[in-house]
Amino acid sequence: MKTKSIIVILLPLILASCRKDFIVEDIKNKTISIIAPADNYTTTSNQVTFWWEALDGAEKYNIQVVSPSFSAVSKIILDTNITTVKYNLVLAPGNYQWRIRAVNAGGTSAYQMYRLKVDTTSNLSSQVVFPIFPFNDFITNNSVVTFSWYPLSSADFYRVEINNGSVLSATVANTNYSFSLPAISNTNTAFTWRVKAFNDFSVTQYSTAINFTVDLLSPVAPTLISPAHGTIVKDTIKLSWNRSGAPDAKSDSVFVATDSMFLNVISKTRTYQQSIRINLLSTPPNVNNTTYWWRLRSVDSVGNRSIYSSQLKFKLSTP
């Protein structure tokens, strides 16, 4: 009886706790406390930080920016949901209107609307150049890279700086610059890049350095496992191997030929697995007692290919 009494007492408490966990706070009549920018704010900086205080019950925030106003929209600049309380945006000179509301599973608060003006200026000291490409942690197997960034209306020229231990720089009038990087064959070469703008009497600071990699390193060739060399098999068995270059190697190309020189390749199949049934190859071997040769090469995430693996042969069995 004592045990039953404890269960009866605890059960309502547990149920009450569960109900509390599933209650969604009503935010429909709540307002967000805006920190910046204030309504009718005017700035000569092209970087605007939208900032507000966290609202109790909010799961995310919907922020929208248009030009020149929501009553006469000519351009939608931004419409996104975020979970943080800050958002940085690059804006060209002009008039803007922005609004924000809180969102949770039960609904939304009302939009709060504000006006903003980015004024023209020929002084670049308060401006920031924002890179577009390559973005941070970008990886490519092409040593010719085109750098690009957002324009500044008062800039006459831009200086691009590329660094891999040795600093390379170029001055250009456009907002892009193509360059053949000094990457070394069969290596991973790490770079950083940044850009700044200048005119006759002012200059921006360099943008934050961005990291990227030119990957010309080929993955290791895969190792064949089965079937054993010269085995007679059914077409339902699997060709299997070890992807030796993992995790850099992402897939393998399986080649099947009727000659050991692979002059007559009858099937080429790409797979992300490390085995494949013979009858699932792109062109399955189908002639009994014919000798087939197979080999592989691995491919990494940016398209670098390994050398060919060793090769094995098999025959298909008669029914």
N, C-alpha and C positions, 0 to 999 in steps of 0.2 A: 504493500500500500504506500509506503514511504517513497519508493522509486516512482510510482505513478504520479504522486503529488508533485514531485519535482518537475516531471515532464509537462504536466498541465500548467504549472506556473511559468515555465520557460517558453512554452510554445507561443503565447501571445506576444512575448517580447521579441522573439525571432521574427514573427510575422510583421510586427510593427517596424522592425529594423529593415526588412526587405522592402516594405512599402515606401519607406523613407528614401532608400537607394534609388527607387524608380521615379521619384517626384522630380519633374523638370521645373525649374524656377521660371516664373512669369516675368519676362523682360519687356513686355509690350509698352508699358508706360514709363520705362526707364530712359534716361538720357546719358550719353557718353560725355565725359569731361575732356574736352579738347585742350591739348597743351600747345600744339603748333601745327600749321601756321594759323594765326588769328584771322578772323573774318576781315576781308578787304586788305589783306597783307600785300605789300609790294616789295619786291626784291630784285636786285640785279644779278643774283646768283642763279645759275642754271640748274643747281641741285636743290631740290626741295625735300625736306624731311617732314612727313606727316606723322604726328605723334599724339597719342591720347592715353588716358588712364584706363587700366583694365576695368571692365564692368562685371560685377558679380552676376553669375548666371550665364554669361556669354561664352559660347563655344568657339566662335570665330567672328570676324568682322568683314562686312562687305564694303569696300571702298571703291568709289567711282570718280573719275576725273574726265571732264569734257571741255571743249573749247567752242565758242566763248562762254556758253551758258546752257543749262538744261532746257531752257525755254526756246533756244535757237541753236541746237547742236550742229556744228559743222564738222567736228571731229571727236570721236571717242578715243581718249588717251589711255584710259585704264578702267577695267571692271574686273575686280578680282576679290577672292575671299582669302583672308589670312588669319592665322591664330596668334600672331604677335601683335604688339601695340606700336610698332614703327614701320614705316614704309618709305624708302628713298626713291625718288623719281627725278629723271632728267627732263627738263621742259625748255622748249625754245621760247624766245620772247613772245608775249601775247597775253590775252585775258583768258582766265580759266574759272571754272566753277567745280567744286568738289563736294561730295557728300559721303556720309558714312552711317552705317547702322550695325547694331549687334544682332547676332543670329544664334539660336540654339534649337534643339529638337522640338520645342514647343511653339516657336514662332520668331518674330523679329521685333526690334524696336523701330520707332519711326526714323526716317532719314533725317540727319542734321546737315544743313547745307551752308557752304561758305564760298566766298569769292577770293580770287587770288590773281595777282598780276606779276608777270615776270617782265621787268622793264629792260629795254635795250641799253647797252653800255659798250663803249669801246675799250674799257679797262678790263683786261683779262685776269687781273689778280684775284678776283673773287669767283672766277669761273673754274670749272672742272671738266677735263676731257674724259669721256667714258668709253672705254674699249668695247668693241663688239666681238671681234674674232681675231685670233683664237681665244676661246674662253678658258677659264682656269681649269687645269688638269686635263686639257685636251691632249689626245694622243693621235699621231698620224704616222703613216709610213711614206709620206711625200715630203721630200726636203725642200720643195718649193711651197712656201706658205704666203698667203695674202693676208696682211694685217689690215683691220678696219676699225673705225671708231666713229662716234657721233660728231657732227660738225658743230663748231662754234661760229656764230654769225660775224663776230668781229675779228676772227683769226685770219691772218694772212698766210701763215705757214704752220706746219706741224713737224715736230722732231720725234722720230721713232727710235727707241733704243732697245737693242736686242742683246742679251747677255747669256753666254754659256761658259763663263770664266774669262772670255775676251769680249769686250764691249764693241758692238757694231752699231752705228747710228746713221740715220739718213734724214734729210730735210725735204719735205714734199709739200706741195700746195693742195693736194687732194686729201680725201679722208680714207685713203687706202694705199697700201704699199705692198708690192709683191717682191719677195726676196728668196734667193736660193741659199738656204742655210748650210753652214759648213758641217753637216752631219757626216759621220764616218760609217762606211758600210759595215753591216753586221754588228751594230752597236745600238744601245739606247742613249740618246743624247738629250739631257735636260736643258731647257732654256727658260728665261724669263723675258718678258717684254713690257714696255710702258711707253706712254706718249704724252707730249705736252704741246700746247699751242702758244703762238706768240704773234705780235704785230709790231709796229714801229716803236711803240713806247711801253708795252707791257707784256707779261708772260704768265702763264699758269704754272702751277707746280706740276711735276710729273704725276701721272695717274698711278694708282697702286699697282705694283709689279704683279704680273700674271704668269703663272707657271704653265708650261706645256712641254711635251716630249716628242721628239722625232724618233720613232722606233723602227730601225732597220735591222733588228735582230731576228734572225730566222729561228723558229722553234726547233726543238730536237725531233728527229724522225721517230715515228712510232715503232714499236717492237711487235712483230707478228707472234701469235701464240698457237692458234689451231685453225684448221686441221693440220696435222703433221705433214711434212713434205712428202709428196707422192701418194697420199692417202686416197682411197676410193670412197666416195661419200654420196649420200643422197642430197638433193637440192634443198631439203628442209633443215639441214644442219647450218650452224652459224660460222662465218668467218669471224675470228676474234683477235684482239690485239690490245696492247697497252699504249695509251697516249702518253708517251714519255715526256712531252713538252708541257704538260699541264702544270699550273693553271693557265699559263699564257696561251697555249694551244687550245682552241675552242672547238675545232671540228677536224674531220679527216676526209680526204678524197680516196675512195677505193677504186683501184684500176684492175680490170680483169682482161687478159689478152690470151690469144691462142699460141703465142710464141714467147720465148724467154727474153727476147730483145724488146718486147712490147711494141713491135711495129704494127701489129693488128690488134688494137685495143677494141674490145667489143662492148665494154661497159665501164662507165665512170659514174660513181655514186658518191654524193656528199652526205655525211652523217655526223650527228653530234653524239651518238652512242659509241661504244667501243666494241661493238659486234653487230653483225647484220646477217640475216638468213640469205643463203645463196639465191633463193627464189624471189627475194625482195630487192635484188640489185636492179639498177635502171634497165639493163638488158640482161636478164638471167641466162646463164649458160644452160643449154637444153639438149646437147648432143652427148649421148652416152659413150663412154670409152674414149672420149676426146680429152686430151690434156689441156688444162687451163692453168695459167699463171696469174698470181695476184700479188699486189704490192700497194702501199699507201704512202701518202704524204700528209703532214699536219698543216693546218692553217690557223694563224692566231687572230686576235680580235681586230687587227687593222689590215689583215690580208697578207702578212708575210708567210711564206711557205717554207717548210722544211725540205731537206733533200729527200729522195725516195728511201723508203725502208728497204730491207732485204726482201727477197721474193721467194714465194713457195708455190708449189704446183699441186693440183688435185685432179682427179677424174670423177665424173658422175657415174654412179652405179647404174646397172641395167635394172628394169622393174622387177 
